[in-house]
Amino acid sequence: MSSTLLKALTALVPAGILFFGSIVLFSREKTAWAFLQFLGAGGLVLVVLAHVCEVLRLFPWMQWGLPHSAGHYVDLWCAILGFTLFPIGYCFHNLSKRHRLR
């Protein structure tokens, strides 16, 4: 097993926990902030899965790892969406929850 695959599979654990937690949160509270958190966590899982596909050389037509390829842009946009939407959803969910408790 290559070290890159081991790193990608290791990163899948926290991303999967975030994704599962956001699914539970969205199923309990159907708010826009929970939905943003769900989309962000899904983006993070897709980033990790893109790296697993790159290491295993799945879908070679996507040219994983090459600049200006489809695989590169899938990875890039999922990372941008994941690292943007998840914290926004998390912060605003907690702020709205705090506001409701007052």
C-alpha positions in Angstrom: 0.0 0.0 0.0 1.5 3.4 -1.0 1.9 6.1 1.6 -0.3 8.5 -0.5 -3.2 6.0 -0.4 -2.7 5.5 3.3 -2.9 9.3 3.8 -6.0 9.6 1.6 -7.7 6.8 3.5 -6.7 8.3 6.8 -8.2 11.7 5.7 -11.4 9.9 4.8 -12.1 9.1 8.5 -12.5 12.8 9.7 -14.2 13.8 6.5 -16.6 10.9 6.8 -17.4 11.8 10.4 -18.1 15.5 9.4 -20.3 14.2 6.6 -22.2 11.8 8.8 -22.7 14.4 11.5 -24.0 16.9 9.0 -26.4 14.4 7.7 -27.7 13.8 11.2 -27.9 17.6 11.8 -29.8 18.2 8.6 -32.2 15.4 9.2 -33.1 16.9 12.6 -33.1 20.5 11.7 -34.0 21.5 8.2 -32.3 24.9 8.1 -30.3 26.6 5.5 -27.2 26.6 7.7 -27.5 22.8 8.3 -27.8 22.4 4.5 -24.7 24.5 3.9 -22.8 22.4 6.4 -24.0 19.3 4.7 -22.8 20.5 1.3 -19.5 21.6 2.7 -18.9 18.2 4.3 -19.9 16.5 1.1 -17.3 18.6 -0.8 -14.6 17.6 1.7 -15.5 13.9 1.2 -15.3 14.4 -2.6 -11.8 15.9 -2.2 -10.6 12.8 -0.3 -12.3 10.5 -2.8 -10.7 12.4 -5.7 -7.3 11.7 -4.1 -8.1 8.1 -3.6 -9.1 7.9 -7.3 -5.9 9.6 -8.3 -3.7 7.1 -6.3 -5.6 4.1 -7.6 -5.6 5.5 -11.1 -9.4 5.2 -11.4 -11.1 7.1 -14.2 -7.9 7.8 -16.2 -9.8 10.0 -18.7 -10.0 12.6 -15.9 -6.2 12.9 -15.9 -5.9 13.0 -12.1 -3.0 15.1 -10.8 -2.3 17.0 -14.1 -2.8 20.8 -14.1 -5.8 22.0 -16.2 -7.4 18.6 -16.3 -10.9 17.6 -15.3 -9.7 15.8 -12.2 -7.7 18.8 -11.1 -10.8 21.1 -11.3 -13.1 18.6 -9.6 -10.6 18.5 -6.7 -10.1 22.2 -6.7 -13.8 23.2 -6.7 -14.8 20.6 -4.2 -12.0 21.9 -1.8 -13.1 25.5 -2.3 -16.7 24.7 -1.6 -16.0 22.4 1.3 -13.6 24.8 3.1 -16.1 27.6 2.5 -19.5 26.2 3.0 -18.8 24.0 6.0 -17.4 26.7 8.3 -20.1 29.2 7.2 -22.9 26.7 7.9 -21.3 25.7 11.2 -20.8 29.3 12.4 -24.2 30.5 11.4 -25.9 27.4 12.8 -24.3 28.0 16.2 -25.1 31.7 16.1 -28.7 31.1 15.3 -28.9 28.3 17.9 -27.4 30.7 20.5 -29.9 33.4 19.5 -32.8 30.9 19.9 -31.7 30.0 23.4 -31.9 33.6 24.6 
